[in-house]
Amino acid sequence: MSTPEILTTRVGIVGGGPAGLMLSHLLAKAGVDSIVVEKRDHETIRTTHRAGILEHGSVSMLVDSGVSDRVLREGHRHEGIDLRFGGVSHRLDFTDLVGEAVWLYPQNEVFVDLAAARERDGGQVFWSVTDTAVLDQTTDTPKILFTDAQGQAREIHCDILVGADGSQGVCKWSIPQDQRVDNFVEYPFAWFGILCEAPPSADELIYCNSEHGFALISQRDANIQRMYFQCDPNEDVNAWSEEAIWAELQKRLDGPDGFQLKQGRIFDKTVLRFRSYVCEPLRYGNMFLAGDAGHTVPPTGAKGLNLALADVRVLFEGIDSYYSTGSRDLLDAYSDRALQRIWKAQNFSYWMTSMLHHRADATPFERQRQLGELAGVVASRHGSAYLAEAYTGWPTA
């Protein structure tokens, strides 16, 4: 076994997804050095198709921090969504309700922009690493151990260690069980997702509650569309033909207006299982968790990537304050500050999921109550405004 090469930096970051790369980018602009390690290779992340609705604050972060303005040039501004239930569509106009909008811009494109910015600015990122481990988190010199893509063992010594390595990463699980609280709820349903070659079926996203279950009609670009329908978590994608998939989606969208999906060749099928999870606190000694490493949400509220970037904003403020003033006050307050937004987003995501999905064990009363809730949201400007404000993103204190 080779002797590890020792690397020193102020901030060591485990995870080279959007959260880790954005934090590294912001730190570099503030003159704080960092090193990022990521187990996946660049191409795998780039070609992993994931949906992406960006809050206005996330878009501002990408543009104003100098990552890229590609989201403005190639993304799609959405000024509302369509809530469809009982076969009838109800548009919520975000710009009218709260003066904001969101952008349709896939998460892997956010990654492309951030990875390019780190390369452009000379950032140190190790891709395709293996055997990652973290230790000494409660000391003044936490460490990241890993083997790089060439097989060289390396050891990063840092002042601050950041876990941005996702829900299955090593950082969160390195915290002793008696030092963390795992808050979570499992959902009894999943999403059957497809990517297809077709023009958009609608200008904006359609969130549909039907007696047959939830459906989401989303987009990627002018030629590729993403759609989902509620399914059993153990659903076998191979058991579904293209004809059956289109029939199931159309059945959930059917209504007196005669709405018809625009169909095309389906080239990707997947079952997306999800749950709500929050780790408390989001730190262990000098290790801080950000993004999916510390929390996950169901995709119904489009909060996952946006929450990760909001974490990064708060964590960056703490780290920057520490190195510029010597005070740890903001850094030590990171977990409490970030969790305020996280729990608001958890509530919103849980609410949207519960309001739009059909539980197999739902009673007729529960079904009618759910429709009454939807009717109350679209009939009330205050109710619509709450959804619009939460969906487009709360201000960052």
N, C-alpha and C positions, 0 to 999 in steps of 0.2 A: 504494500500500500504506500503510495507516494505521500511525501510530506506536504501538507496543505500550504498553498501560497496565501499569505496574509494580505488582505486589502483593508485599508482604513478609509472611512468616510464619516461624515456627520450623520447622515440618515441612510439606513439600509432598508430597502423596500422589497418584500416578497410578493410577487405578483406583477406581471407586465400587461395586465388588461387596462381598460380606460382609467380606473381609479389610480393604480400605481403609476402609470405614465403621466397622468395629469398632475399628480402630486410632484413627481420628479421635475416636470416642466416648470411648475410654479416656483419650486425651490430654486431651480437654476436661475430663474429671472431675478430672484431675491439674493443671489450670490451664495446659496447654501448647497454644497455638493451632496450628491446622493448616488447610490448604486442600486439598480433594479435587477432582480433575478426572476426568471419565468420558466416554468417547466415545458410549456408548449413552444413550438417553433412559430415564427412570424406568419408563415403561409397558412398554417392550420387556423390560427385566430382570424386571419384576414378572410378566409373562405368559409368560416362558420357563420351561416346565415342566421341572424337574429333580428327581430323587429326592433324598431327604435322610434319612440316618440320623445322628443326633447322639449323640456320646459323652456320657457323664454330665458330663465336664469342659466340653464345649461348652455344654450346657444351663445349667450353673452360671454360665458366663461371661455368657450372655444375661440371666439372672435376677439374679444377684448384682451385676452392674455397673449395673443399672437400665435396661437396654434395654427389656425387656418380659418379662412372665411368661406371654405368650400361648402359648408352647410348652407350658407345663404345663396350660393350659386347653383348647387345641385340638389339641395333639400327641397321639401315642399311645405310651404306654410299652410297650416290648417287653422282656420278661425272658428272651428266648432266641431261637434260630433253629432251623430244621429242616434238617438235612443228610439229603438223600435220595439213595440210590444203590442199584443193584440192585433198584429198584422198592420199596424199604423206607425208611421215614422214621425218623430218629433225632433226638430233640429234645435240644439242648444248653441246659440251664437256667443262664443266666448268674448269676442271683441266688444260686443254690445253689453254683455253682462259684467265683465271685469276689465275690459280694455287690454286684454292680452291674447296671445295665440300660442300654438305649439308648432314644432317642425317635425315632419316625417323624415327621418334620416337614420338609416340602419346602424345598429351598434357597431358592426364590424367596420363601417366607414369612419365612425368616430375613432376607432382603434387605428385605422390606417393614417388618419390625420395626426394623431398623437405620436405614433411610432415614427412617422416622417419628421415631425418636429424635433423629437429627441435625437434622431440621427443628424438632422440639419444643425442642431445646436451642440453636437458633440457629447450627448448624454451617454453614460455608460450603462448599457443594458445587456445582460447575458440571457440569451435564448436557449431553449432546449436543455436546461439543466436537469440534473437528476440528484437523488439522495439528499434533498433539501431538509434541513433541520434547523431549529432555532434553540438557543440556550442562553443562560445568564440574563434573562429578561429583566430580572429585578435588580441587576447591578448597574453600575455606571457605564459598563461596556457590554451591551448585549451583542450576540454574535449570530451570524447566519452561516451555516455550513452547507456546501453544495459541491457537486462535480460538474464542471462545464462541459460544453458540447464536444470538446477535444479530449475529455477524460481526465483533465487536470483537477485535482481536489483543491478547493479554495475555501477561505474562511474570511468573512467580512466582519470587521470590528467597527462598531458604530456607537454613536451617542444615543440615537433614537432608532428603534426598530418598528417598521410599519408592516402589519399584515394586511395585504390587499389581494390575498390569494384565493378568494372565493369560498363558497360554503363548505367545500371538502378539503380546503387547504390545511397545511400543517400548523399555522399560527394559532388559530382559535383552539384547536385540540391540544395544543401545548400548555394551555392554561389549566391548572389543577381544577378538578370538578368542584372542590369546596371553595374555589375562588371566583366562580362564575355562576350565573343563573341562566339556564336555557329556557326561554319563553317560546312556546310554539303551539301551533294548532295545525292538524292535518285536515285536508279537504277530501271529501268522498268522491271527487270527480277530477277529471283531467281535461286537457285540450288535445284534440286531434287536429294537428296543423298540417297545412299543405302549402307548397309553393307551386305556382302554375304559370304557364305562358299564356297570358290573356291581357287585354286592356283593362283598365280599372272599371269596377262595377259601380263605383260612386266616387264623388270628389273628395269625400271625407270618410272617416271611420264610421262603421255602423255597429253599434252594440245592440244585439237583438236578444230579447227574452221571449221565448215561445213555449207553448205547452210541450214541445218536443225537446226543449233544452236550449241552452245558450248558444249563440253563434257570434263571431266577430269577423267582419269583412274589412280587411285592411289592405294596404298597398305597399309596394316597394318602389316601382317606377312606372313608366308608360307601358312596359311590356311584361313585367313580372309582378304577380300579386301574391299576397299572403292571406290565408283565411283559416279560421278555426271553428270547430264545433265541439261542444261539451261531450265528453265520453267517459267510459269507465277507466280508472287508472291502469287497468290490466288489458286494455284493448290491444288487439294485434293488428298493426297497420297492414300486414300482408293479407289479412282476411277481407280487405276492402278493395273493390275494383273502382276504377275511375268513375264509372257510371253510378255506382252506389254512393260514392262520396258526393258527387254533384247533386244527386237526388236528396241526400240527407241535408246538405246545406240549403238547397232551394226550399225544401219542406219547412225549414225553420224561418225562412224569410218570406214565405208566401203571405199575401194579404190582399185586400180589396183593391189596392192601387196597381196590382199586376206586376210588381217589381220582379225583375228577372236578373239573375247573375250572368255575367259574361264569362263563358267557360273557355278552357283551353287545356293543353297537355299538362298533366300533373307530373312534376319531376322530383318532388321531395315530399315524403310523408313521415310524420313523427308524432309520438304521444308525449305531451309535456305535462309532467306531474309537478305539483307545486304545493307549498305550504307557507304559512307565515311563521317567521322565526326572528327573535331578537336575543342577542347575547348581552348580558349586563354584568359588570360595566364593560365598556369598549376599550379596556386597557388592562394590562397586567405589568406592573412595574414600569419599565421604559418601553414596553411594546404596546402599540396602539392599533386597533382594528378599524378598517374602513371598507365600505361597500359590502358585498355579499359575504365577506369573512365575518362580519358582525351581525348581519341581518338579511333576510330574504322576504319578499312579498309576492303574493300571487300577481300574475301579469295584468290582471283586469284593470288596475288603475294606472298602468304605465309608469310605475314609480322606481323600478329597480335601478336602472342606470342613473336616473336623476338623483336618487338618494345617495348613490355612491359618489357622484360629483359634489353633492352638497356636503357630505362627510369630508371630502378632500378640502373643500373651501375652509371649513371650520378647523380642520387639523393643520392646514397650512398656516392659518392665522396664528395658531398656538406655537408652532415651530418657529415661524418667522419672528414672533414676539420674543421668544426665548433667546434666539441668537442675536437679535438686534438690541435687546434691553437687558438680558440676563435674568429676567423674571420668568418663573415657570407658571404664573397664575393662569394665563390663557391656555397653556398646554395642559395643565392639570384639570382645567375645566372642560376639556374637549369632550369627554364622554357625556357629561351632563348636558352640554350644549347641543351636541349632535342628536342625543336621544329625544330631545324635545320635538324635533322635526320628524325623526324616525317613527315615534309613536303616533303622531298625527297622520303620517303616511300609512302606517299600519291600519289605523282606524278607517281611513278612506278606502284603502284597497280591500279590506274585509267587508266594508259596507257595499262597495260596488260588486264584489263577488257574490255576496249573499243576496243582493237585490236582483241580480241578473241570471243566476244559475238556478236550475230546477233540481231539488234534492229528490232522490228516488223515494224517500220515506215521507215526503211532504203531504200533509193533509189538505183537503179542499179548502179549509180555512186558511192555511198558510199560503196556498197558491193565490187566493183572492187578496189576502193581506199584502202579498208581494206586488200584485198589480196595482193595488191602492197606493202603495208607496211610490211606485213609478209615476202614477198619475199625479200624485202630490208634488213630485219633483218638477215635472214639466209644466204643471199648472201654476206654480208659484215662482215668481221672479227671484225671491229670496232662496228658495230651494235650488233653482237652477244656478243661481250665482254661487252657492256653496260648492256645487259640483264643479263649476267652471274654475273657481279660484283654486280648489284643490288639484284639479287636473292640470292646469297651466303652471302651478307652482307658487307656493307661498313666498313672500319676501324673506330674504336672509338677513337676520339681525346683524 
